Amino acid sequence: MSNLVNEFNDYRSRMNEKLSADNNLVLKRIFNLDTNAYSAGALDVKTKELLGLVASAVLRCDDCIKYHLETAYKEGTTREEMMEVMSIATLVGGTIVIPHLRRAYEFWEALEENGK
């Protein structure tokens, strides 16, 4: 597995465990709400992840972008779909999103490399 993907997932898991161990009710509820919001409903999981990807890019959150990229990839998103979604995010967010687009593309390449 790519170091880029491994490092992100390892850090995220480790810190989520620490946050969970702190036993903060508000944070636990936020994490639960996030999990439930991205579950299948009127929209399928893939669509929700792509919506999350656009929002994350516009808000310029690299960790969020990586999370939604990986989940969307696992849900069968193609490179073409991802690029179309990221083009909308760049249009909505403006050129300030371009550095995040670059990092997203790099992370997507790592996901594809891992999938081989």
Secondary structure per residue as TSV (DSSP state, phi and psi in degrees):
chain	resnum	aa	ss	phi	psi
A	1	M	-	360.0	141.6
A	2	S	-	-56.8	140.7
A	3	N	H	-59.1	-37.7
A	4	L	H	-59.4	-45.5
A	5	V	H	-71.6	-45.2
A	6	N	H	-59.6	-47.5
A	7	E	H	-60.3	-43.8
A	8	F	H	-62.5	-50.0
A	9	N	H	-66.2	-39.7
A	10	D	H	-63.3	-47.3
A	11	Y	H	-62.6	-46.6
A	12	R	H	-60.1	-46.7
A	13	S	H	-62.0	-46.7
A	14	R	H	-61.4	-46.2
A	15	M	H	-72.8	-34.4
A	16	N	H	-63.1	-38.3
A	17	E	H	-62.8	-43.1
A	18	K	H	-64.0	-44.4
A	19	L	H	-63.3	-40.9
A	20	S	H	-65.4	-38.7
A	21	A	H	-66.8	-22.1
A	22	D	T	-69.9	-16.5
A	23	N	T	60.3	41.9
A	24	N	-	-88.7	117.0
A	25	L	H	-60.7	-41.2
A	26	V	H	-63.3	-46.5
A	27	L	H	-63.5	-40.2
A	28	K	H	-60.7	-40.5
A	29	R	H	-68.1	-38.6
A	30	I	H	-63.8	-44.8
A	31	F	H	-61.7	-41.6
A	32	N	H	-65.1	-43.1
A	33	L	H	-61.7	-43.1
A	34	D	H	-59.9	-47.1
A	35	T	H	-59.0	-47.3
A	36	N	H	-68.5	-35.4
A	37	A	H	-63.4	-31.9
A	38	Y	T	-95.7	9.5
A	39	S	S	-80.0	157.4
A	40	A	S	-59.9	140.6
A	41	G	S	-154.3	-132.4
A	42	A	S	-61.2	-31.2
A	43	L	S	-105.6	144.9
A	44	D	-	-76.4	167.1
A	45	V	H	-59.8	-43.4
A	46	K	H	-58.4	-46.6
A	47	T	H	-61.8	-43.6
A	48	K	H	-64.1	-38.8
A	49	E	H	-66.2	-37.7
A	50	L	H	-68.6	-36.2
A	51	L	H	-64.1	-42.7
A	52	G	H	-62.2	-35.7
A	53	L	H	-64.6	-44.9
A	54	V	H	-61.3	-49.1
A	55	A	H	-60.6	-42.2
A	56	S	H	-65.2	-38.7
A	57	A	H	-67.6	-44.4
A	58	V	H	-62.9	-36.7
A	59	L	T	-81.4	-6.5
A	60	R	T	61.3	47.6
A	61	C	-	-107.8	99.5
A	62	D	H	-60.4	-40.5
A	63	D	H	-62.3	-42.5
A	64	C	H	-64.4	-42.0
A	65	I	H	-58.4	-48.0
A	66	K	H	-61.0	-44.0
A	67	Y	H	-59.7	-49.2
A	68	H	H	-70.3	-34.3
A	69	L	H	-60.4	-47.7
A	70	E	H	-64.9	-43.2
A	71	T	H	-67.3	-41.5
A	72	A	H	-62.6	-40.4
A	73	Y	H	-59.7	-46.3
A	74	K	H	-64.6	-25.8
A	75	E	T	-85.2	3.6
A	76	G	T	95.6	13.2
A	77	T	-	-63.3	135.9
A	78	T	-	-89.6	165.1
A	79	R	H	-59.7	-40.6
A	80	E	H	-62.8	-42.6
A	81	E	H	-64.5	-45.6
A	82	M	H	-59.5	-44.1
A	83	M	H	-67.3	-35.4
A	84	E	H	-66.3	-41.6
A	85	V	H	-63.1	-44.8
A	86	M	H	-69.0	-27.5
A	87	S	H	-68.8	-37.9
A	88	I	H	-65.0	-43.3
A	89	A	H	-60.5	-40.5
A	90	T	H	-69.6	-38.2
A	91	L	H	-62.3	-48.1
A	92	V	H	-69.2	-43.8
A	93	G	H	-82.2	-21.3
A	94	G	-	91.7	178.8
A	95	T	G	-65.5	-16.6
A	96	I	G	-64.5	-17.1
A	97	V	G	-79.5	-17.7
A	98	I	H	-55.2	-42.8
A	99	P	H	-60.1	-33.3
A	100	H	H	-73.6	-33.6
A	101	L	H	-61.9	-42.7
A	102	R	H	-60.4	-47.7
A	103	R	H	-67.0	-34.1
A	104	A	H	-64.6	-43.2
A	105	Y	H	-62.5	-43.5
A	106	E	H	-61.4	-43.1
A	107	F	H	-65.9	-39.6
A	108	W	H	-61.2	-42.8
A	109	E	H	-59.1	-40.5
A	110	A	H	-64.4	-40.0
A	111	L	H	-62.8	-43.4
A	112	E	H	-63.7	-41.3
A	113	E	H	-61.6	-40.2
A	114	N	H	-67.7	-29.7
A	115	G	H	-77.7	-9.5
A	116	K	-	-76.4	360.0
